[in-house]
Amino acid sequence: MKIVNIIILITACVFGNPKPKEENTIKDSDAERFNQQIENVKKMSASGVYNSKIAFFIDMRIKSGKNRFFVYDLENDKLIDEGLVANGAGSETGVKGELKFSNEPNSKCTSLGCYTIGKSYRGMFGKAYVLKGLDQTNNNAVKRMIVLHSYSAVPEGEQDHYIALSQGCPMVSEVFFKRLEKIIDNSKSNIILNIYY
């Protein structure tokens, strides 16, 4: 037996075999709605105006302590990343797990619909991306200053409780934002972000 193989065998016996990285998955109960949203975005991106390879999805039926921001490979039909995302403080109804949505200025609510991710700028939370609403349900996004940004109070990993609230912006952890930033900045065309319920 070669020395390299012996070292590998000893390492496996002492430390155990490393666990294979778990595949990113969406629960079966949410999969049907997610698939419908994917088809809608694929139709939009077929126009050539938006990125036809990658899209972002946020499922607001999933509670905020669980991963509900999904990065999806439209070409290979594959989920490639996921993370936590805060919802707007105005969306909280007081009933656990129940949200309301609004496009009204000063509502502090999350707005449903498709957005195009625009240029970045430096704001009070550091780097952020302008979001332009493409639907009647979110066409006040620019006026409301709804942007994609990170915030230190948003945890990196899943929680058993609800997480920090935003002023209506999709707000993610600093670690997750860095991964999203690479994708957005390397994209030659605008990426669609679809927030649905």
C-alpha positions as CSV (number, residue, x, y, z in Angstrom):
1,M,0.0,0.0,0.0
2,K,1.4,3.4,-0.9
3,I,2.2,5.9,1.9
4,V,-0.4,8.4,0.6
5,N,-3.1,5.8,0.9
6,I,-2.0,4.8,4.4
7,I,-2.2,8.5,5.5
8,I,-5.7,8.9,4.0
9,L,-6.8,5.6,5.8
10,I,-5.4,6.7,9.2
11,T,-6.9,10.2,8.8
12,A,-10.3,8.7,8.0
13,C,-10.1,6.3,11.0
14,V,-9.0,9.0,13.5
15,F,-11.1,12.0,12.3
16,G,-13.9,10.2,10.5
17,N,-14.8,10.8,6.9
18,P,-15.9,14.4,6.2
19,K,-19.6,14.8,5.8
20,P,-20.6,15.5,2.2
21,K,-22.0,19.0,1.8
22,E,-25.8,18.8,1.9
23,E,-27.6,19.9,-1.2
24,N,-29.6,23.1,-1.0
25,T,-33.2,22.1,-0.9
26,I,-36.6,23.6,-0.8
27,K,-39.4,21.8,1.1
28,D,-41.9,19.9,-1.0
29,S,-44.7,22.1,0.3
30,D,-43.0,25.2,-1.2
31,A,-41.6,23.6,-4.3
32,E,-44.7,23.9,-6.5
33,R,-45.0,27.6,-5.9
34,F,-41.3,28.1,-6.4
35,N,-41.4,26.2,-9.7
36,Q,-44.2,28.5,-10.9
37,Q,-42.1,31.6,-10.0
38,I,-39.1,30.1,-11.9
39,E,-41.2,29.7,-15.0
40,N,-42.5,33.3,-14.8
41,V,-38.9,34.7,-14.5
42,K,-37.7,32.5,-17.3
43,K,-40.3,34.0,-19.6
44,M,-39.3,37.5,-18.5
45,S,-35.6,36.8,-19.1
46,A,-36.2,35.3,-22.5
47,S,-36.6,38.9,-23.8
48,G,-32.9,39.3,-23.5
49,V,-33.2,42.4,-21.3
50,Y,-32.4,40.6,-18.1
51,N,-29.9,37.9,-17.0
52,S,-31.2,34.6,-18.4
53,K,-28.7,32.5,-16.4
54,I,-29.2,33.6,-12.7
55,A,-32.2,34.9,-10.8
56,F,-32.9,35.6,-7.1
57,F,-36.1,34.5,-5.3
58,I,-37.5,35.3,-1.9
59,D,-40.4,33.1,-0.6
60,M,-42.2,35.2,2.1
61,R,-44.3,32.2,3.3
62,I,-41.1,30.8,4.9
63,K,-40.5,32.3,8.3
64,S,-37.6,34.8,8.6
65,G,-35.4,32.5,10.7
66,K,-35.1,30.0,7.9
67,N,-33.5,30.3,4.5
68,R,-35.9,31.9,2.1
69,F,-33.6,33.9,-0.2
70,F,-32.7,31.6,-3.1
71,V,-30.1,32.0,-5.8
72,Y,-31.2,29.9,-8.8
73,D,-29.3,28.8,-11.9
74,L,-32.0,29.2,-14.7
75,E,-30.0,27.4,-17.3
76,N,-29.3,24.2,-15.3
77,D,-32.4,24.4,-13.2
78,K,-30.4,24.2,-10.0
79,L,-30.5,25.9,-6.6
80,I,-27.0,27.2,-6.0
81,D,-27.2,29.3,-2.8
82,E,-29.6,30.3,-0.1
83,G,-29.7,32.5,3.0
84,L,-31.8,34.5,5.5
85,V,-33.5,37.7,4.6
86,A,-35.4,40.2,6.7
87,N,-38.8,41.5,5.9
88,G,-40.2,45.0,6.5
89,A,-41.3,46.0,10.0
90,G,-44.6,47.2,8.6
91,S,-45.3,43.7,7.3
92,E,-45.6,42.3,10.8
93,T,-49.3,41.8,11.6
94,G,-48.9,40.8,15.2
95,V,-50.1,37.3,14.3
96,K,-47.1,34.9,14.4
97,G,-46.0,33.9,10.9
98,E,-48.6,36.1,9.2
99,L,-47.4,39.0,7.0
100,K,-49.0,41.9,5.1
101,F,-47.5,43.6,2.0
102,S,-47.7,47.1,0.7
103,N,-46.3,49.3,-2.0
104,E,-47.2,52.5,-0.2
105,P,-44.5,55.0,0.9
106,N,-43.7,55.1,4.6
107,S,-45.5,51.7,5.1
108,K,-42.2,50.0,6.1
109,C,-43.7,46.9,4.4
110,T,-42.2,44.4,2.0
111,S,-43.6,44.7,-1.5
112,L,-44.2,41.6,-3.6
113,G,-43.3,41.3,-7.2
114,C,-40.3,41.2,-9.6
115,Y,-37.5,43.7,-9.3
116,T,-34.5,44.4,-11.4
117,I,-31.3,44.8,-9.5
118,G,-29.7,48.0,-10.5
119,K,-26.5,49.9,-9.8
120,S,-24.7,49.8,-6.4
121,Y,-24.0,52.8,-4.2
122,R,-22.6,53.5,-0.7
123,G,-25.2,54.2,1.9
124,M,-25.7,54.0,5.6
125,F,-25.5,50.2,5.5
126,G,-22.4,50.2,3.2
127,K,-22.8,48.9,-0.3
128,A,-26.3,48.5,-1.5
129,Y,-28.1,47.8,-4.8
130,V,-31.0,49.9,-6.2
131,L,-34.1,47.9,-6.8
132,K,-36.6,48.9,-9.5
133,G,-40.1,47.4,-9.2
134,L,-41.4,45.9,-12.4
135,D,-45.0,45.2,-11.2
136,Q,-47.9,47.3,-9.9
137,T,-47.3,45.8,-6.5
138,N,-43.8,47.2,-6.2
139,N,-43.5,50.1,-8.7
140,N,-42.8,52.6,-5.8
141,A,-39.6,50.8,-4.9
142,V,-37.3,53.6,-6.1
143,K,-39.5,56.3,-4.4
144,R,-39.5,54.2,-1.2
145,M,-35.7,53.7,-1.4
146,I,-36.1,49.9,-1.3
147,V,-32.7,48.5,-1.8
148,L,-30.8,45.2,-1.4
149,H,-28.3,45.6,1.5
150,S,-26.6,43.8,4.4
151,Y,-27.0,44.4,8.1
152,S,-24.9,43.1,11.0
153,A,-28.0,42.1,13.0
154,V,-29.1,39.6,10.4
155,P,-27.5,36.2,11.3
156,E,-25.6,34.0,8.9
157,G,-27.2,30.7,9.8
158,E,-30.8,29.6,10.3
159,Q,-32.5,30.3,13.6
160,D,-35.4,28.9,15.6
161,H,-36.7,32.5,16.1
162,Y,-37.6,35.4,13.9
163,I,-34.8,37.8,12.8
164,A,-34.3,41.6,12.6
165,L,-36.7,43.7,10.7
166,S,-36.0,46.2,7.9
167,Q,-37.7,49.3,6.7
168,G,-39.1,47.3,3.8
169,C,-35.8,46.4,2.1
170,P,-34.6,42.8,1.5
171,M,-31.8,42.8,4.1
172,V,-29.3,39.9,4.4
173,S,-26.3,39.0,6.5
174,E,-22.9,40.5,5.7
175,V,-21.5,37.1,4.7
176,F,-24.4,36.2,2.4
177,F,-24.3,39.7,0.9
178,K,-20.7,39.2,-0.1
179,R,-21.7,36.1,-2.1
180,L,-24.6,37.9,-3.8
181,E,-22.3,40.9,-4.5
182,K,-19.9,38.7,-6.6
183,I,-22.8,37.4,-8.7
184,I,-24.4,40.8,-9.2
185,D,-21.1,42.6,-10.0
186,N,-20.1,39.9,-12.5
187,S,-23.4,39.9,-14.3
188,K,-23.4,41.6,-17.7
189,S,-27.2,42.2,-17.5
190,N,-29.6,43.0,-14.7
191,I,-30.6,40.2,-12.5
192,I,-34.3,39.7,-11.5
193,L,-35.2,39.5,-7.9
194,N,-38.7,37.9,-7.4
195,I,-40.3,38.4,-4.0
196,Y,-43.4,36.2,-3.8
197,Y,-45.9,34.8,-1.3
